[in-house]
Amino acid sequence: MQSPAISLWQYSRRLGKDVPPSVKRTIALYGDKVYVPTSDVHVVALDAKTGRVVWDREVASRASGYGMTGGPLVAKGKVMVGTTGRAAGGNLIVALDAETGQEAWRFNAIAQPNTPFGNSWNGVPVEKRHGASVWVAGSFDPATGLALFGVAQTYDTGPYRDLVKDGDVTNDLLYTDSTVAINPDTGKLAWHYQHQPNDQWDLDWAFEQVLLKLPSSSKMLVATSGKQAIYDVVEADTGSYVFSIDLGLQDIVTSIDPKTGAKNVNPRLIPGKATPSRSVHTLAAPNHGFPSRINAETRTMFVPLVESCMDLTPVAPGGRGAYRPACAGRCVHERIATANTAACRPSTWKPEEWSGRIVSARRNRPASSPRPAASSSPARSTACSRHDDETGKELWKVRLNDVPNSAPISYMVNGKQYVAVTVGNGGAQAATFPALVPEIKNPPDRGAAIWVFELK
């Protein structure tokens, strides 16, 4: 019989009465320290052996509108972390010295005036620009020495929908919906690639940056996706476009330029008309922050997805839409159509075809394994995974006591492979989609727990 797990140490943080606890997606282990993001927008360095606080540094002011829901990337002696929220002028990527916590540099995720691309915000002054949250930890490419981060969309789409006629001003909204490559030593931007200019749909190209090698290229490549489950692949050293894979669960993008990756969108789905427009995409799906996984041996990427749709309806002057502050009749109210779920299920779709999938993607050959319930946690590629790598056939399953809302991990001990996952309701997916599948009930004996499985 296995010995019960023993807690070595515990760290807890007392928050002010005006600071609610928020989601945290990752922590980081580097050298002899554990780096933890906090709800009051600090990073805390803990001694990995004892849990003692080594240093505690504020990254940005919560009172100014900043938050922190992602996690740190640690490389080349720097703890790099992104901010979220509605702070005037947009969000940041901040680097702290891994040993001392002293700030090394900060990068503005919204291009500032008098800098390259600073006039890509449709003439809106910088203090009224919002968004560009960095809410997923970045990736480090040791070959190029660059840190790669995904930057999300703006929160106020109305002022940018229609291009103003003012010289060389554009409404691309850099660096929203972009991959940015930053030198960890200096904080300088090495390159950027914008996946979706002027995002009017909350597409959130802010997810993980997956480093990969393919036989067709001698260079390291970077793959990433937005919510609409289109994967763009670019070169890690330059950001040059290579190719895209559309997993087929969206209808906003109608075509992709094979040379540049530029995306043409369906003009009928651009929000802001007097009547609602419906798109096969929601605020929380198809791909919403659940990390993808790669099997390097088969060069296959596994992506958990959810299929649903939403209505986008103009908000009256002075009103406020979901995720959007008020603006003069242009803001978009985004509503997941749960009041009439049949309206979100085209008649040709069966429930098992729309609610959830694990998709395995190879270039030009995506395949899927449908499931009746929405995904609430990422996939994990292992030596003996839950689904067969080649066919998607389910190998085994187990009923957990609560909803898995975190990324599982796989590790080896004494030649045996294990998979561990934490469970506990409260994530965005678990809160959003139960109304779409009322026939599926969550386990009654709920409670946070860690489950560990031995793979045989």
C-alpha angles and dihedrals in degrees: 000000000000117000114246117259114265122213110232096189142337133217122200130174129212110223127201118258090254094052113084117198113259138196117284118195104188147002125203135229117205125163108319096338140084115214117210129187117217137209091243090060099258132127115222123199114209130191103252094219101044108017090236115155108250096178139346119203132181110229099190139344116275088198088062091056103268124137137174123219101148127065142246130279112208120199138139091010094304129115104212120191136167130224131222135200143066102300114154110263094023138264135318146221107217128191123206128188106260093222102041107018091233113150113256101180145327129221123206110229088201112064109248128223116277091023130099110289091006090128094055092098100087094255094301111145116248095247089061095049114103141178129026089140119187101210103155124066115255130239129240122220109203091192094063098022090231131137113221124206135175117226121207131221131277120269098222109057099167101081091052104045096092121041116241118226101240118129114273095349114131134186097223091116100215131231092019117113089011141123110233122196113206132188104236092209097056108014090234120146111248095183143330135207119199110212098186121016117207097008108205095171106057092252093164107206087191102111133115121309106228115206114210145159123221129189089237093064134046090205133080109258133207123216125191140157144205127221092279090067099241111141119211118197120202136169112271096220100047109012090238113161118253110168145314136228119206109201089205101244100112139064103193097086111058100181142359124217105242092214103043106016091235110160126223114209133207104258091208089065096053103113124232103077123123092255129053120268119211123214131181091244135075138198088264103036168130088345114008115168100302104135117243121227132220129210100208093196095058094027090230126144120209118208127183110217141178125212121213138112142229144211120235112205129179114249118228118250109286092019130118130225129204108290089357131102119223121282136165103289096303104089116108124232109211115203128181103222100238098136089071107020092177087067088062094052112073109220092246093058124087118214093249089055098057112030104066142350143176105215124198110204129199120165108289091351115081117166130183144208109209124214130186095230127066117254114255100175139034128267121256122207111214140159087266108022129185089253125040109255095226103038107021089233113157111248101184142340138191134198111243126203094240143007116295104230100165141070113272119227132211124210142164128236121177092342095310124114122223136185119209129188135170121224133201132128122251108082123126095256095047091049096046111042109043089089089061094053105034090160090069114075127198117240113278097222096067126177141126112275145150117240121197124190128192113220117220 
